[in-house]
Each structure stands twice: as structure tokens, then as C-alpha cells.
Amino acid sequence: MRPGSLSAACAALLRRDLLLAWRRRGDIALPVLYALIVATLFPFALGPDPALLASVASGVVLVTVLLSMLLAFDALFRPDLEDGSLEQLMLAPQPLALMLGMKILAHWLSTALPLIIIAPVLASMLHLPGHANAVLVLALLVATPLLSLLGSVLVALTAGTRRSGMLLALMLLPLCVPVVIFAAGAVSAAQLSLPWIAPIAWLGAALALLLVLAPLACAAALRIAIDA
Amino acid sequence: MAIRMDTSRATLFEARGLHFLRQDEPVFGPLDVRLHAGEVLLVEGDNGSGKTTLLRVIAGLLHADGGTMLLQGKPLDRDQAQGRLLLLAHQLGLKGDLSPLENLRVAAGLYGHRADISPREALHIVGLQGYEHEPVRQLSAGQKKRAALARLLLLSADVWLLDEPFANLDREGIALVNRLIEEHSASGGAAMVTSHGAVTFLHGEPRRLRLSA
């Protein structure tokens, strides 16, 4: 890889963001602990009936993962905006959208992936049967990048505003409704031994669309945020 | 504000009638700026006179409200010119959790670095030997500035846009900036340096551009 080539730039940025996440691994643990605690509260609130818990398990895990991801979104662009790294990224001779795509990928790897890893634990705690558990992980593998991409656009749009956390939640959660419906739909279908591939395929289609569009939208929004 | 042209050298960068508005209030301009290869232009002005804004417009972070910019006689195309203009801003763009060496490697990966210098050598030149592996957040303000200066050395750019490069630096650091700028201009590069007033530390008598609020 020649330094300055596209692949070297992507690798450098991905490496940097993963290294930064690793240096602050306490921050990675927080959403995971949050998800663990929220999911634990449900049996206390609903009672320990296994049938009842199994029927709500997929929805609970999905919403918990969604809310945990929401906690971490603020760290996606804000530190770079504040310390001037984003300006350097914009001035670099590389396509900004692709570079931001790398940042979103690094963010997904460091925030969503740990949540996906503990999701089966949370689901079995709520008595979700094993085969549905596998579908849940698959649904999360498609749904969480979708949420990361959706979130990244909104984070970029609100990057210039102060205390944008609540605003971000209010804007992002309505957009997550279809994602939650399709992902939970797939798991419920699996629980009833029905075919579950169609909702996952729909999520995959949306993911393919956003993979292309979201980084472009982020780039445009952040250019405006820097310009302001 | 027009600056007389020296026809003996090639014009590296030129701006004609450049102006910038913030909420319909002019921040600077219309302004004509010409930078020849090997030249250092000192941008002077009081606080709020638009020095930083001018550099950010030229770097391409802000959109000019009017005027044209040329790089080596051709209209400035941001896609092609990126990496040829290098900005050193107040916010240095260093990651506090990474060491200077790691920060430089990221910059080299993004911009592509000169073949004749390695990140480690660049850090030695700016006097950060022994601090290569310290997290940047533990360095002093002046040392952070030096780490950012090492980036200028490492990357190959024609035009340096330096926003208050002397701030936070000790006497030795100021001499270092002077030496870097001199070497850059001797190798055919150009630099625009801002300074807010009375004191300039640049050697010799640089050309001056005065901005007024």
C-alpha cells in the first residue's frame, strides 16, 4: 500500500478510530452494561413467567440494543469536530464520504458489535428459544449497521448544535420504527417456526441503500457544520 | 489592498476579488492575494479582522462569497488541489489519546508523506525525540504545536497556511518555525502566516497583507 493511496487512507483511519476506541475501552463497556441492566429490569417488572418473557424477548432485546447504541452516537463525530481532526480529514486528498464511511464502520465495530455479542445472553435470560436466538443475532447483524448509518446522518446534521443528545434521540427513534418492525418480525416468525428470511432481506435492501447514501449525506452535512 | 506583482517568479497561488460575508456582513475583502513560489506572506490584522477566516476560505473549509482562486494559474479545483494546500489551525487536529508518532502516521496515511522523511525523523526535527510514544494530551501546548509542525514537514504541500504558528512556542520553538518556513520557501513552496499585530518573528522582511476589521 502506497501511503496516501485510497486503501492506505482507509486503513489508517480505521486503525486510528479502533485504536482510539481501544484506548477508551471503558466507554465501550458502558453501552454493554446499560443493555445488560435494562434487559434485567424486564423480568422484575413483568414477573418471571417464561412464556410471557419468551413472547416479549426479541422486542426487548432489539429496543435495548437500539437505546444502548443511541448512548454512544455522540462520540461519532463530535470529538473530531472539536479537536480539528475533522478539518484535516476534509482537507485530505481523499473522498470525504468514504473516509466518513470508515469512521462509521469503526464506530459500529466498537459499539454495536459488543452489543450483538451479548444479545444472545440477554435473549436466553428472557427465555428466547435457541433457534430464534440465532435469527435474532442475524437480524441484529443487519439491523445495527442500518441504525449506525441512520444515526450517523443525524449526528452529522446536529453536529453544530450544543447538547444535541436529546434532539438526536427525538429525530432518530421515529426513523428506527421500520428497522425494529422488520427485525422483531423476523424473530417472531422464527419463534413460530414460520419463514423469516423476507424481513431480513428487506433490512438488507435498506442497508445496501444506506451504505451508499448515508456517508454522502454525512459528508454534505459536516461540510455545512464546518462552514457555519 | 492589491499587492504588487513580482514578475520574476512563478505565481503559485492567486486570489482575485476574494470576499467573504458572515450574515451579510463583510468579514474581509474584496481582496487580491498573490503568492509566488518561495515567498512568505504575513497576514496581519487585529483580533476579528478575518485572518483565520481568510486562511480557512483559501484552504477550502469555508465558501468564498465571491472572487476566484487560482493554483499555478489554473482555477482552483478542490478535488485536485487537496493536499497541496496545508492548513495549520488553532485546533491542531491531533488526537489526545494517540502519541505524536501515531498521529503523524494517520496524517501520512491520509495525505501521503514525502519519500525523504519518516514520521520519526519529522518528530526529531521538531524536537520531540523522547516524546514519540507519550499520549498527546500529556504534552504541553508548545509540544502539541511542535507535533502539528512535524505534520507540515512530513507531508508534501506547496502552500502552507499557518494560523498563528508562533502562539504557545518558546524562543527555540519560534526559531524552529522560522527555520521550517525558510526551508519550505527555499524548496519552492509558499506560506501564508497570520499574526495579530505588533510582533512578527519571521526572519527578514516578509511581504505583508494588512486586514482591517
Contacts between the chains, C-beta under 8 A, distances in Angstrom:
chain1	res1	chain2	res2	distance
A	2	B	112	7.2
A	3	B	108	5.2
A	3	B	109	6.1
A	3	B	112	4.9
A	3	B	113	5.4
A	4	B	83	7.7
A	4	B	108	7.6
A	4	B	109	7.5
A	4	B	110	7.6
A	4	B	111	5.9
A	4	B	112	1.7
A	4	B	113	7.2
A	5	B	112	7.3
A	8	B	109	5.1
A	8	B	112	7.7
A	9	B	109	5.5
A	9	B	110	5.0
A	11	B	109	6.7
A	12	B	105	6.8
A	12	B	106	5.1
A	12	B	108	7.5
A	12	B	109	2.4
A	12	B	110	6.0
A	13	B	106	7.0
A	13	B	109	7.2
A	13	B	110	6.8
A	15	B	106	7.7
A	15	B	109	7.9
A	16	B	95	6.9
A	16	B	98	7.0
A	16	B	102	7.4
A	16	B	106	4.6
A	19	B	97	8.0
A	19	B	98	6.6
A	19	B	102	6.9
A	20	B	95	6.2
A	20	B	97	5.4
A	20	B	98	6.8
A	23	B	97	4.3
A	23	B	98	7.5
A	23	B	135	7.9
A	24	B	97	6.6
A	82	B	91	7.4
A	83	B	91	5.8
A	83	B	92	7.5
A	83	B	93	6.5
A	83	B	94	6.8
A	83	B	95	6.8
A	83	B	96	7.0
A	84	B	89	5.7
A	84	B	90	7.6
A	84	B	91	2.9
A	84	B	92	5.9
A	84	B	93	3.9
A	84	B	94	7.9
A	85	B	93	4.7
A	85	B	94	7.6
A	85	B	95	6.3
A	87	B	61	5.9
A	87	B	87	7.0
A	87	B	89	6.3
A	87	B	91	7.1
A	87	B	93	6.2
A	88	B	87	7.9
A	88	B	93	4.0
A	88	B	107	7.0
A	88	B	110	7.3
A	89	B	110	6.9
A	90	B	60	7.7
A	90	B	61	6.5
A	91	B	59	6.0
A	91	B	60	6.7
A	91	B	61	7.2
A	91	B	82	6.3
A	91	B	83	7.6
A	91	B	85	7.3
A	91	B	86	7.4
A	91	B	87	6.0
A	92	B	82	6.6
A	92	B	83	6.6
A	92	B	110	4.1
A	92	B	111	5.4
A	93	B	82	4.0
A	93	B	83	3.5
A	93	B	111	6.5
A	93	B	112	7.4
A	94	B	82	7.9
A	94	B	110	6.1
A	99	B	110	7.6
A	226	B	61	5.5
A	226	B	62	7.8
A	227	B	61	7.2
A	227	B	62	5.6
A	227	B	63	6.1
